[in-house]
Structures are given as C-alpha cells and as structure tokens.
Amino acid sequence: MKLSVEWLKEFVDISESSKDIAAALTMSGSKVETVEHLGADITNVVVGRVESVVRHPNADKLFICKVDVGRGEAAQIITGATNVTAGVFVPVALAVANLPCGKVIKAGKMRGEVSEGMLCSGEELCLTGADQPGADADGILLLEGSDYTPGEDIHGPLMLSDSVLDFEITPNRPDCLSVIGLAREAAATFGREARWHGPEVRAEGSKIEEHLSVEVPDSDLCPRYTARMVENVRIGPSPMWMRRRLRACGIRPINNIVDITNYVLLEYGQPMHAFDYACVQGGKIVVRRAAQGETIETLDGQTRNLTGDMLVIADAEKPVGIAGVMGGEGSGITAETRTIVFESANFSGPSIRKTALSLAMRTDASSRFEKGLDLTATVPAVQRACELVELLGAGTVCSGMIDVGQKELESNAIKLDCAQINGFLGTDISESRMQAYLRAVGCEVGIDNSVTPPSWRADISIWQDLAEEVARFYGYDNIPSSLTISKTQGRKTGRQYAEDAVKSALLSMGFDEMLTFSFVGRSDYVKCGLDGGQDFVSLLNPLGEETSVMRTTALPSLLGSLARNNSRRNQEAMLFEIAMTYQPRAGELPDERPKLVLGGHGGGLDFFALKGCVEKLLEVMRVNGVQYFSRTDHPSFHPGRCAEVRLGDNALGVFGEIHPEIQQRFDVDKKLYACELDFLSMLELSSPEAKYIPLPRYPSVSRDLALVCDESIPAAELIEAVKSSGGKLLRECAVFDVYTGSHIPTGKKSVAFSLLYRADDRTLTDEEVDASIKKVLKALHSRFEAVIRS
C-alpha cells in the first residue's frame, strides 16, 4: 500500500519528516518498506515566463528565448521547440540543473549564441499526460494558467513536493489498505487527534427508485450492497490534485468518474465500481451466483468462463461484472456515458479469493475483499464518491440510496484485565494508559473495563489482541528484556535422542547422511522389483510421474542415491537416512513411519560387514535378543545373501546384497548392499535407559566347545539353545569357528563356541561350570542331535 504523506496530513497534523513518520509507524506495527521523495532527482528547475522568442541568426531550426526566471535580468535560453511563444510559463532548467535519469544541464554556446539553461519538455521531466496536461505533447511543457511566480521552484506547480510511503500490510489488517486506516494508525502512534470529514451530498437529481432496483438472492456471498446514481454525467480529466494523488499511490488516472472510484478505494479502502446505466438492462441489478458455463467479457477485453460458485453482478438479462474482481466490458464508462450507477458492496472474502484464483485475475479490489472488509464502510464510501462528483462538477447526483443488507453488527466485548496484560508483556502500564491506547485505535472502553473493537478491526477478538495493541503503542523498545519464565525445561524427546545416537554411530562407521524426497514414482518400485501397483498416498498436484506418490519404503531412494554416486564415478559410497514412509489407511490420514536405511558399495563393504553395522546400531539403541534368519523371498535382495532381523514375533527389518538383476536395472557394475530397519519398532522395543553396573570383582571362567551338527542348522539357533540351558552363571556365548571338510562327515559341520561364566558374589569352581556344560550338551543333543567333536 502506497501512501501520499500530503494526503495523510489532510487527516492528521504531522510536522515530522517523512523518514521520522516511516520509522514511528514501523515501530507501531505498520511496516514501511520504502520512502520515496517525488521529484527528488530534479534540482535547480524553476518556473519561467517567456518574454520574447526570436529566430537564431545562425540556425534555421533554433530560437533564442528571453525568459524571466525571477532574478531581475532575463535569462537567454536557446530551444528548438516550435510551441514556445511570448507570455507562456514553462519549466526552466538553469545551469547547473539535474533532471531525472541522471541528465545534467549546464550553460554553453549553440551556434555562437549563449544558452544559460534549457526549457524542459514533459518527457525530460519524466511526466506523462496523466501527470500533467500537455506533458506528452511534442515540444516544451506549457504550464496551464497564469498563477505562477517566475523563479519559483518547479516542484510546487508540478505538485512534486510530496513523499510516498510504501507499506507492507499484513493480511489481518485490511483496514490499513486505505489512507483513513493509516491515518488512524498515525494519529494513535503520534498521539494526535485525527480529523474526519463526513461526506455531504446535495443530491439535486431525480429519485433513484424511479430508475433502479437491486436484488441480492445470494446474500451469503454479498451481505451488503449499496448503490447511488448520477445523471447528466460529464466525462473529462480529473483535476491535477486528484491525478497527482492517484499517481503517487500507484494508480493511473483515466477520467473523472473512474478516478473517483479509485480515489475512494484508496481513501476508504472500500472498492467501488461505476456502471454505465444505459447498459443495465431492465433497470435492475441482481447479485447472484453465475450459471454454470456462463461467460462475460471483462474490462481487460478477455472472455471469462464462469462457474456456479462465482458471484456476479447481473442486470435483468446477463452478467455485467464479476463481483469483487472486475467489471464487464459492456458496462464500462465511456465518453458517451450520461448516467452511472455507483456500486459499493461487501462480498464474502473466501468467495472472492476463490474466484480471483480460478480466473487468474487478482485486482486491487479482489486483494481487499478477500481479506474481509468492514461491513459499515459501503455507505460512507458511496457518499464520498457522490460528494466528489459534485465537487468536480462531473454530474448531478440522484436523490436517495439503495442499501440492501444493512443490519446491526454484533458487539464482541472483551474484558480488559490490566494485571493479566502486564504479566503477559512483562510491563507495569497503568489502567488509564491502556484504556487511552485502546480508545486511540477506535475501541470503546466501558466503565466495567469491557472493550468493544470498532467495526473495521475484526482482528481484535481475544484479550491477547488487546495486549498486542497496548504493546505496540507503548513501544516494543520500551518493554524491558527479561528471561522467559517456564515451569518446564525444554529438552529433546526420547526419539530425538535416539536419532542423534544412531546418526553419530553411523557417521563413526564411515556412513554419510543423505536427504531424499518423500515422493517417488511407481516406476521406482518396479525398478526395485517391488509392486508398483500397490496402494499409495497419491499427490493431487505432482511435479511429474516420477514424483506422483508418497513412498511406502525408502529402499528405492537409497538405491537411486547409490546408483547416482556410481554414475558420477564415486568408487566408494556408504549412505544412510532416517526416512519417513507413508502407509495408506482407508478413510484416514496415512500412517507415517520412519525407516532407517543404510547401504553402500565398494570400500570393502560386504554382507558380514553390513551385519556388523546392524549389530552396532541395535546395541546403540539397546535392542537386545534379536535373531537373524535367512530370507529368500525378498524381490530386491539376493536370495542366498539376505537376512531378516527379528525380535520375538516382531520383524525389525531386512539387510543383504541387492539382487544382480536389480543392480543391472540401476546400471551399477558392482555389488550393492542395503538394509532397511523399522526405526519406530526398534525404539519401542529398546531396553530401558542403560544404568551403570560396577566392574566384576571375581574372575570369570571360559570354556570352549566344538560340536558337530547338521550343516543346515543355523548358528543362531545353537546359540539360543546354549544361552537358554546354560543357567544364570553363563554370561556370554559366541561362535568363533565353523568348519566343514576332512574328519567331518558329509552333511555335517563343526561349530566352535566360546562360553564365559562368572558369578557376582564368589569365585566359581570347576564343578559348577562342568554342571552347566553338561546341561548345555544335553540340550544341544536333544534339540539338534549335536555331539562333541572328537
């Protein structure tokens, strides 16, 4: 929102500089992005009165002008313009002068004659016909009228002495998208009284009811619609002061009627529209939803296809405008327009936002309506428009007004608890001062300290909003700094600690963390040998087919990253990620589960090295008692080099060597190893937090056993049998050798175990250890027919 400081001062007495105004308003919550001084790049340009014009003696196309520039002696200036005559007032750049775009004017000679400056055209001053009449004509800019003083600075006559503040207005403050709204803020910020002018309209024309009727069948989308009419309209240019203010605020002047609607838009923040009454068939305006498939040609010359959820302004036969967005081409103001209808309405913000988005037509009006406007602003705005019509002599205002939907606003009283607000802000502000701040922004404060916000402040609804108003006018820089007082101490969750521990362990093992997208393509699953037709959580607006679904496993992401590293000639790569996966659930949000994936190629990584990494991770997460089982049915892994990690009935994940066919699909010429573990399951099955246990005081006893059993029996089952039968004194059991060959029968294997025994309260005897060994041998023979190797 751009604001003319000159316009602002019409409502509030502010003597501070533009820079100080911007700083103060920024500190009170109305952030100023930039401060622009109009005409700042024009220096030493004054008003001159041409006294005489004679042809240059040495050039047929040049003229010598004597110009009164207010210094007693006329200045001699040479020009090639043919529209300069004696008696006219013109802008004169005296040596040395600066013009826009960096142009510098100095004195010099032209064909032997001295020229003490330059007569300026509108183009050289960066002016257009919308800024100044005649500025876009060929030749020198001729100033209209005769009320000028030779030698006075050109900024005054050209109205270039203004400054413009460009505000960043937040969506919750649509009231600040207006001069009046920002004037309220300025008055409250500086502690000044604001001057409000109530529009006065003579209305000397015929009655509006004789010409127009308004129907609003869809009042849910249009809670209020106000209309007035103007007869005997005279279309023409707006006065200079209006055009200058519009241009300063970024709006191009067009004609007096259109400029009035834009002027009211800026001043009151209430969008308005003017219809050519001759184009309103049947003398009726109907505010309704569009019919499905209905079309309208808008003021920008485009034909728009409408849908049934869009609101239109229609006459008895057809739409004449898209409500809150743009008027129709057929009802626009032209030079032939003689009677107009001023529309000032309040529309549903969500409806306007959806319509503007669907039609890709975001306008000044829609950007305001979509934020929610004051329901009471429609009448003052249309009254101001009619007042301006009479002020500019642009027509005769009809008597009467049509106002559909006027109703009493519901009051939203909020209790002002000063102690609560002071405790919240950490301040010691008196009750009277708080009340003064709230009254300054338009709130009504009752004797019981109930605060009723004004109609234009829909953002004030709870006591915290009152605290914000108090804080910003008390001054954020006046609030003392203090530490936040809280009964709870901020800390990481157990899951976050576990993630940190896992990442630290993997980094220490030589892995690098990767981050991949959560959305993938079905083809990625097919590439990994998985079911690409399974149920996925699909994206409504995917970037492409390769990113159309949310992943249910992170294995394709890992393999894709490893393949990318291999294609970039990275001979060794070890990557990991705690990746979120999404399992679809009918009628519910997807089940989001984190999966830990790790893998790599090269660098000596093989099946057993990867198993060692998995064992270390399980140790870090305190997941004890896991078992490893061979798995041959996973489509992504080599059937003979894949293992499943289980804890009781819980499958924690799978790891192993990637299937050779899958490697070929990823165009990798070396073996890939990968692992995917259910991070959440491991977290749920982890043992309680580790506790300190003193070092053992008594010595341990170690025994080695070499057993012969069937070759098909997994070593993990043998270990489980040893631990379950060894008793409490058995502390550790590990396989240190597996042998097949000579002296071992065919179909058999020798498995050697290292057993460690220890008691916490005494030194063990051989008899105690031998008794445990006998139980172990008996259990192994009973379950697996295993015997001592001879």
Salt bridges, closest charged atoms under 4 A:
GLU6 OE1 - ARG245 NE 3.70
GLU10 OE1 - ARG245 NH1 2.85
ASP13 OD1 - ARG195 NH1 2.62
GLU16 OE2 - ARG192 NH2 2.76
GLU33 OE2 - LYS31 NZ 3.65
GLU116 OE1 - ARG71 NH2 2.61
GLU124 OE2 - LYS103 NZ 3.90
ASP131 OD1 - ARG244 NH1 3.79
ASP131 OD1 - ARG247 NE 2.69
ASP153 OD1 - HIS155 ND1 2.36
GLU168 OE1 - LYS31 NZ 3.54
ASP175 OD2 - ARG173 NH2 2.82
GLU185 OE2 - ARG173 NH2 2.93
GLU185 OE1 - ARG472 NH1 2.68
GLU204 OE2 - ARG202 NE 3.37
GLU215 OE2 - LYS284 NZ 3.49
ASP218 OD1 - ARG289 NH1 2.69
ASP220 OD2 - ARG289 NH2 2.95
GLU231 OE2 - HIS211 NE2 3.53
GLU267 OE1 - ARG384 NE 2.72
GLU294 OE2 - ARG288 NH2 3.02
ASP300 OD2 - ARG304 NH2 2.44
ASP315 OD2 - LYS318 NZ 2.88
GLU370 OE2 - ARG362 NH2 2.46
GLU370 OE2 - LYS371 NZ 3.90
GLU387 OE2 - HIS197 NE2 2.69
GLU387 OE1 - ARG384 NH1 2.72
ASP403 OD2 - ARG224 NH2 2.56
ASP459 OD1 - ARG457 NE 2.82
GLU469 OE2 - ARG457 NH2 2.79
GLU469 OE1 - ARG472 NH2 2.90
GLU499 OE2 - ARG495 NE 3.32
ASP500 OD2 - LYS492 NZ 2.55
GLU513 OE2 - LYS503 NZ 3.40
GLU577 OE2 - ARG551 NH2 3.79
GLU615 OE2 - LYS611 NZ 3.99
GLU619 OE2 - LYS616 NZ 3.80
ASP633 OD1 - ARG631 NE 2.73
GLU644 OE2 - ARG631 NH1 3.45
GLU644 OE1 - ARG646 NH1 3.26
GLU657 OE1 - ARG641 NH1 3.03
ASP669 OD1 - LYS670 NZ 3.44
ASP678 OD1 - ARG593 NH2 3.24
ASP710 OD1 - LYS748 NZ 2.58
GLU720 OE1 - ARG783 NH1 3.20
ASP760 OD1 - ARG731 NH2 3.30
ASP761 OD1 - ARG762 NH1 3.03
ASP766 OD1 - ARG703 NH2 3.69
GLU768 OE2 - ARG762 NH2 2.74
ASP770 OD1 - ARG703 NH1 2.73
